[in-house]
Amino acid sequence: MAKLDCCNLCHFCAHSPYLVCVAHPEGIEGDRCPDFRLNTGAIAVPDDPLAWYGEEWQPEGASYYDGQLILDPVQRLDLEQRLEMLDTHPLFTSRCLTP
């Protein structure tokens, strides 16, 4: 009898030591249940997602600023070109280039 971690939060959970759930009495094989439905009456789901997840989720290449998701700017230069600019640009070296 295979019981997943999320089974106790499912709407179909039998809450019985003999049955896993109503839809799959013997349990399921694999790591996902195709019939999972969150039972919101079993747990208190807060209205604030930050309280639920603990932190704001952000995709790679983006960040949260003042509560708003902002995508990172597209980099036009590769790493070597950016390092070269840091080493030679007058703004970063405080040296003026004279023609």
C-alpha positions in Angstrom: 0.0 0.0 0.0 1.8 3.1 -1.3 0.8 6.3 0.4 2.2 9.6 -0.7 3.1 12.6 1.5 0.3 14.6 0.0 -2.4 12.0 0.6 -3.5 13.5 4.0 -4.2 16.8 2.3 -6.3 15.2 -0.4 -10.1 15.5 -0.7 -10.4 11.8 -1.3 -8.3 10.7 1.7 -10.0 7.9 3.7 -8.2 8.8 7.0 -8.1 5.1 7.7 -5.1 2.8 8.5 -6.7 0.2 6.1 -7.4 2.4 3.0 -5.3 5.0 1.4 -8.2 6.9 -0.3 -11.6 6.5 -1.9 -10.2 6.7 -5.5 -7.2 4.4 -4.9 -7.9 2.1 -2.0 -4.7 0.1 -2.5 -2.6 3.2 -3.1 -0.9 4.3 -6.3 2.4 3.4 -8.0 4.6 6.3 -8.8 5.2 9.6 -7.2 2.1 11.5 -8.3 -1.6 10.9 -8.0 -3.7 11.8 -11.0 -6.8 12.3 -8.9 -5.3 14.6 -6.2 -7.7 17.4 -5.1 -6.6 19.7 -2.2 -9.0 19.5 0.7 -9.1 23.1 1.8 -11.2 22.2 4.9 -8.4 20.0 6.2 -5.9 22.9 6.5 -6.1 26.6 7.0 -4.9 28.2 3.8 -4.0 31.8 4.4 -5.0 34.5 2.0 -1.4 35.8 1.9 0.8 33.6 -0.3 3.9 34.9 1.5 2.6 33.4 4.7 1.9 30.1 2.9 5.1 29.6 1.0 7.5 31.6 3.3 9.0 33.6 0.5 8.0 35.0 -2.8 8.9 32.6 -5.6 10.7 34.0 -8.5 11.8 32.5 -11.8 15.4 32.5 -12.9 16.2 35.8 -14.6 13.8 37.8 -12.5 13.6 39.4 -9.1 11.0 41.0 -6.8 11.3 44.7 -6.2 8.7 46.4 -4.0 6.4 43.4 -4.3 6.5 43.4 -8.2 8.2 40.8 -10.3 10.8 42.5 -12.6 12.6 40.6 -15.4 16.4 41.1 -15.4 17.7 43.1 -18.4 19.1 41.1 -21.3 22.8 41.1 -21.3 24.3 42.0 -24.7 27.9 41.4 -23.7 29.4 38.1 -22.7 31.5 37.7 -19.6 34.8 38.5 -21.2 33.5 41.6 -22.8 32.1 42.9 -19.6 35.4 42.2 -17.7 37.3 44.0 -20.5 34.9 47.0 -20.1 35.5 47.1 -16.4 39.3 47.1 -16.9 39.4 49.8 -19.7 36.3 52.1 -19.5 37.0 55.6 -18.2 34.0 55.5 -15.9 35.6 52.6 -14.0 39.3 53.4 -14.3 39.1 57.2 -13.7 41.5 57.7 -16.7 40.5 59.8 -19.6 41.4 58.6 -23.1 43.0 61.3 -25.2 43.0 60.9 -29.0 
